[in-house]
Amino acid sequence: MFPERFSNLPAYAFPRLRSLLDAHAPGGEVLHMTIGEPKHAFPAWVADVVAEHAAEFGRYPVNEGTIGLRQSICDWIARRYGVRLEAERNVMALNGTREGLYNAMMALCPEQKNGKRPVVLLPNPFYQVYMVAALSVGAEPVFLPATRETGHLPDFTAVPEEVLARTAVVYLCSPSNPQGAVASDDYWRDLIALAERHDFRIFADECYSEIYRGEAPAGALEVAHGMGADPERVVIFHSLSKRSNLPGLRSGFVAGGPECIARLKLLRSYAGAPLPMPLQHAAEKVWADELHVVENRRLYAEKYALADEIMGDVPGYDSPQAGFFLWLPVGDGEAAALKLWQETGVRVLPGAYLSREAGGHNPGRGYIRVAMVAPREEMARGLTRLRDCLYD
């Protein structure tokens, strides 16, 4: 016997990609532009901090994060967003944000909303854990198109009142993955006001918040605080994976109202996987340092400019505001990814693997996602091959 709620899940994006491409020989030097795994250097002193505290691998970790780590996170939030939080009440360390984005649904989504099955609103395309989390608690995922026509962010004003009456949670990623769109202050303000009227919670996935061009993206907690919204209304998720090029450190955090955090801590004490103590000490230092983050943004700024130079005349090309992906229109994402692999050796991800069909349409089907994480010269070769193969 197996649960039915997961019976129609497709294979995850990267096994699907291997099934699509690996039976075919690459048509040139293999260049990987699929996974969003940062390749810039992380601070060299991280290894020294881990080594200094290596003896603490022999201890069980502090479940919610050491007070030093949580205070370092609170200090970063105050510097970045101007919001003062309490380390004991408002923040919990995570073993990567995927854990938090999933378990927040377990801890915070009610079994019913207004006497009916709850709804979880998701952007489409989206980070796939959002959908699986909704299914895990028996909620109904409702997919909102995040397309060029909507500015690559969901149009919440188009959601029917009867759906909003059942909505318990909204997931929103800003800057968005895969399109690199940024929710403005006004966009957040309108969504938070809608949440206040209809009594739902916002899970703000802000993992790409520190990779941007121009002004720093607004934060959901910052806007909610300025509005005087219910402190339990917005829950934010951040990570060192992209900000600091440390995906293997698995250090993230969740921050929000004291009741939300208390419920998350309680669930985690039963079902969590805390970060090992030496890694918590390293994360504490990394959240306190901004010099490496500024340098990281400089390197990505060079790549934004390079992408604009190579792809700027491609019909439908939208230069990303933030993040490190290109979301490129190709007509048929799977066909384009296979053609590109067979003719050039460049490996990209079909957009349909990041979205779901809703209302008879999959908004990712006509796109590919291209990760700009490789060194600049390698990225230039990959994008040039891509343009010549798919657009010339």
C-alpha positions in Angstrom: 0.0 0.0 0.0 1.3 3.4 -1.0 -0.1 7.0 -0.6 -2.1 8.2 -3.6 -1.2 11.9 -3.1 2.2 11.4 -4.7 1.1 9.0 -7.4 1.1 11.5 -10.3 4.4 13.2 -9.5 6.8 13.2 -12.4 10.4 12.3 -11.9 12.4 15.2 -10.4 13.8 17.7 -13.0 17.4 16.3 -13.2 16.6 12.6 -13.5 14.2 13.7 -16.3 17.0 15.6 -17.9 19.3 12.6 -17.8 16.6 10.5 -19.4 16.2 13.0 -22.1 19.9 13.6 -22.9 22.1 10.8 -21.7 21.2 8.3 -24.5 22.7 10.7 -27.0 26.3 11.7 -27.5 27.2 15.4 -26.9 28.0 17.4 -30.0 31.0 19.2 -28.5 32.8 20.0 -25.3 30.4 19.4 -22.5 29.3 22.6 -20.7 26.9 22.3 -17.8 24.4 25.1 -17.5 21.6 23.3 -15.8 21.8 23.2 -12.0 22.0 26.4 -9.9 25.1 25.4 -8.0 27.3 28.4 -7.4 30.9 28.2 -8.7 32.4 31.4 -7.3 34.8 31.0 -4.4 33.4 31.0 -0.9 35.5 32.8 1.9 38.7 30.8 2.4 38.4 31.3 6.2 35.2 29.1 6.4 37.4 26.0 6.4 39.5 27.4 9.2 36.4 28.0 11.4 35.2 24.5 10.7 38.6 23.0 11.6 38.8 25.2 14.8 35.5 23.6 16.0 36.0 20.1 14.5 35.9 18.5 18.0 32.2 19.5 18.2 31.4 16.9 15.5 31.3 14.7 18.6 28.3 16.6 20.0 24.7 16.6 19.1 23.9 20.0 17.4 21.7 22.6 19.0 18.4 21.9 17.3 17.2 25.5 16.6 20.7 26.9 16.0 23.2 28.2 18.5 22.3 31.6 20.1 25.4 33.0 18.4 24.2 31.9 14.9 20.7 33.1 15.5 21.9 36.5 16.7 24.2 36.8 13.7 21.2 36.1 11.5 19.1 38.8 13.4 21.9 41.3 13.0 22.0 40.6 9.2 18.2 41.1 9.0 18.6 44.4 10.8 21.3 45.6 8.5 19.6 44.3 5.3 16.0 45.1 6.0 15.9 47.5 9.0 13.8 45.0 11.1 14.8 44.1 14.6 14.0 40.5 15.6 14.7 38.5 18.7 17.1 35.5 18.3 15.1 33.4 20.8 11.6 34.1 19.5 11.8 35.0 15.8 14.5 32.9 14.1 15.4 29.2 13.6 18.4 27.9 11.8 17.7 25.4 9.0 19.7 22.6 7.3 19.2 24.4 4.0 16.0 26.2 3.1 14.4 23.3 1.3 13.9 21.7 4.7 12.2 24.8 6.0 10.0 25.4 3.0 8.7 21.9 3.3 8.3 21.7 7.1 6.7 25.1 7.4 3.7 23.6 5.6 3.7 20.7 8.0 3.8 23.0 11.0 1.7 25.9 9.9 -0.9 24.9 7.3 -4.3 24.2 8.9 -6.3 21.0 8.1 -9.2 23.1 6.9 -9.8 26.7 5.9 -13.4 28.0 6.5 -14.5 24.4 6.8 -13.1 23.3 3.5 -9.9 21.7 2.1 -7.2 24.4 2.2 -5.6 25.9 -0.9 -2.0 26.7 -1.4 -1.3 29.2 -4.1 1.9 28.7 -6.1 3.7 30.6 -8.9 4.0 28.5 -12.1 6.9 27.8 -12.8 8.1 27.2 -9.3 10.5 25.4 -7.0 9.1 21.9 -6.8 9.2 21.5 -3.1 6.2 24.0 -2.8 3.9 21.6 -4.5 5.1 18.5 -2.7 4.7 20.3 0.6 1.1 21.2 -0.2 0.3 17.6 -1.2 1.9 16.3 1.9 -0.6 18.1 4.2 -3.6 17.3 2.0 -3.9 20.9 0.7 -4.9 21.7 -2.9 -2.1 23.3 -4.9 -3.4 26.0 -7.2 -1.0 27.1 -9.9 -0.9 30.8 -10.9 0.9 31.6 -14.2 4.0 33.7 -13.7 4.6 34.6 -17.4 6.0 37.5 -19.4 2.5 38.9 -19.5 2.3 39.0 -15.7 5.9 40.3 -15.2 7.0 36.7 -14.4 5.2 37.0 -11.0 1.7 35.7 -10.2 -1.2 38.0 -10.6 -3.0 37.6 -7.3 -5.7 40.0 -8.2 -7.0 37.4 -10.7 -7.6 34.8 -8.0 -11.3 34.2 -7.5 -12.8 35.1 -4.2 -14.0 31.6 -3.5 -10.4 30.4 -3.9 -9.0 33.1 -1.7 -11.6 32.1 1.0 -9.9 28.7 1.1 -6.3 29.9 0.8 -4.2 29.0 3.8 -0.7 29.7 2.4 1.0 31.5 -0.5 4.5 30.6 -1.7 6.3 33.4 -3.5 10.0 33.4 -4.6 11.5 36.8 -5.1 13.9 37.2 -6.8 12.1 34.4 -8.7 13.5 31.1 -9.9 13.8 30.7 -12.9 12.9 34.1 -14.3 14.9 36.5 -12.1 11.9 38.8 -11.5 11.8 40.9 -8.4 8.7 41.7 -6.4 8.5 45.5 -5.8 7.5 47.1 -2.5 4.0 47.8 -4.0 3.7 44.2 -5.1 4.5 42.9 -1.6 2.3 45.5 0.0 -0.7 44.4 -2.2 -0.1 40.7 -1.5 0.3 41.3 2.3 -2.9 43.4 2.3 -4.7 40.6 0.5 -3.4 38.1 3.1 -4.6 40.3 5.9 -8.1 40.5 4.3 -8.4 36.8 3.6 -6.3 35.5 6.6 -3.7 33.5 4.9 0.1 33.2 5.5 2.9 34.1 3.1 6.0 31.9 2.8 8.5 34.2 1.2 11.4 32.3 -0.4 14.1 34.9 -0.7 17.1 32.7 -1.3 18.3 34.8 -4.3 17.9 38.1 -2.5 21.6 39.0 -2.5 22.3 38.4 -6.2 20.9 41.4 -8.0 21.7 44.3 -10.3 20.9 47.8 -9.3 19.0 48.3 -6.0 18.6 45.5 -3.5 15.2 43.7 -3.7 12.6 44.6 -1.2 12.0 42.0 1.5 8.6 40.6 2.5 9.3 41.0 6.2 10.5 44.6 5.7 7.3 45.6 3.9 5.0 43.7 6.4 6.8 45.4 9.3 6.4 48.8 7.6 2.6 48.2 7.1 2.1 47.1 10.7 0.8 43.7 9.5 0.1 40.8 11.8 3.6 39.5 12.8 2.5 36.0 12.1 1.5 36.9 8.5 4.8 36.5 6.8 7.5 33.8 7.2 10.8 34.3 5.3 13.4 31.8 4.2 17.0 32.6 3.4 20.2 30.7 2.7 24.0 30.9 2.4 23.9 28.7 -0.7 23.6 31.5 -3.2 24.6 34.6 -1.1 27.9 33.1 -0.1 28.5 30.2 -2.6 28.1 27.6 0.1 25.4 25.1 -1.0 27.3 22.3 0.7 27.3 24.1 4.1 23.5 23.6 4.2 22.9 26.7 6.3 19.7 28.6 6.0 17.1 30.2 8.3 13.5 30.8 8.8 12.2 34.0 10.5 8.7 35.1 11.4 6.3 35.7 14.2 7.0 34.0 17.6 4.0 31.6 17.3 5.1 30.4 13.9 8.7 29.9 15.0 7.6 28.1 18.2 5.5 25.7 16.1 8.4 25.1 13.7 10.8 24.5 16.6 8.4 22.0 18.1 8.1 20.0 14.9 11.8 20.2 14.3 12.6 18.7 17.7 10.8 15.6 16.5 11.6 15.5 12.8 14.4 17.9 12.1 18.0 17.5 10.9 20.0 20.3 12.6 23.3 21.6 11.2 26.4 20.1 12.8 28.0 22.4 15.3 31.2 23.2 13.4 29.1 24.3 10.5 26.9 26.4 12.7 30.0 28.3 13.9 31.1 28.8 10.3 27.6 30.0 9.3 27.6 32.5 12.2 30.8 34.1 10.8 29.5 34.0 7.2 26.3 35.9 8.0 28.4 38.6 9.7 30.6 39.2 6.6 29.4 41.3 3.6 32.7 41.8 1.7 32.5 38.4 0.0 28.9 39.1 -0.9 29.7 42.4 -2.6 32.4 40.6 -4.6 30.0 37.8 -5.6 27.6 40.4 -6.9 30.3 42.0 -8.9 31.1 38.7 -10.6 27.4 38.2 -11.4 27.1 41.7 -12.8 29.8 40.8 -15.3 27.7 37.8 -16.3 24.5 39.8 -16.6 26.3 42.2 -19.0 27.8 39.3 -20.9 24.3 37.6 -21.3 22.8 40.9 -22.5 25.6 41.3 -25.0 25.3 37.8 -26.5 21.5 37.3 -26.1 20.2 40.8 -26.3 18.9 40.6 -29.9 17.2 37.3 -29.3 13.4 37.8 -29.8 11.6 37.5 -26.4 14.9 37.8 -24.4 14.2 39.3 -20.9 17.3 40.4 -19.1 17.0 39.1 -15.5 16.7 41.6 -12.7 18.3 39.3 -10.2 19.3 35.7 -9.5 21.6 33.7 -11.8 19.3 32.1 -14.4 18.3 33.0 -17.9 14.7 32.1 -18.9 14.9 31.8 -22.7 12.0 31.3 -25.1 12.6 28.4 -27.5 9.2 27.2 -28.7 9.7 23.6 -27.3 12.0 23.4 -24.3 12.6 19.6 -24.5 13.3 19.7 -28.2 15.6 22.7 -27.8 17.6 21.1 -24.9 18.1 17.9 -26.9 19.1 19.7 -30.1 21.6 21.9 -28.1 23.1 18.8 -26.4 23.4 16.8 -29.6 24.9 19.6 -31.7 27.0 21.6 -29.2 27.4 19.7 -25.9 25.8 22.5 -23.9 23.4 21.1 -21.2 20.4 23.2 -20.2 17.1 22.4 -18.4 13.7 22.3 -20.2 11.3 24.8 -18.6 8.5 22.3 -18.4 10.4 20.4 -15.8 10.0 23.4 -13.4 6.3 24.0 -14.0 2.9 22.1 -14.1 0.1 22.1 -16.6 -2.8 24.1 -15.3 -5.9 25.1 -17.3 -4.6 23.1 -20.2 -1.3 25.0 -20.4 2.2 24.5 -19.1 3.8 28.0 -18.9 7.3 26.5 -18.9 7.0 24.3 -22.0 8.3 26.9 -24.4 11.4 27.8 -22.4 14.8 26.6 -21.2 16.5 27.6 -18.0 20.2 28.4 -18.3 22.3 28.7 -15.1 25.0 31.4 -15.2 27.2 29.9 -12.5 30.2 28.7 -14.6 33.3 30.9 -14.9 32.8 33.9 -17.2 34.8 32.5 -20.1 33.0 29.2 -20.0 29.7 30.9 -19.8 30.5 33.0 -22.8 31.3 29.9 -24.8 28.1 28.2 -23.7 25.9 31.2 -24.5 27.5 31.7 -27.9 26.9 28.1 -28.8 23.4 28.3 -27.5 22.6 31.4 -29.5 24.1 30.0 -32.7 22.4 26.7 -32.4 18.9 27.8 -31.4 18.5 31.3 -32.8 20.6 31.8 -35.9 
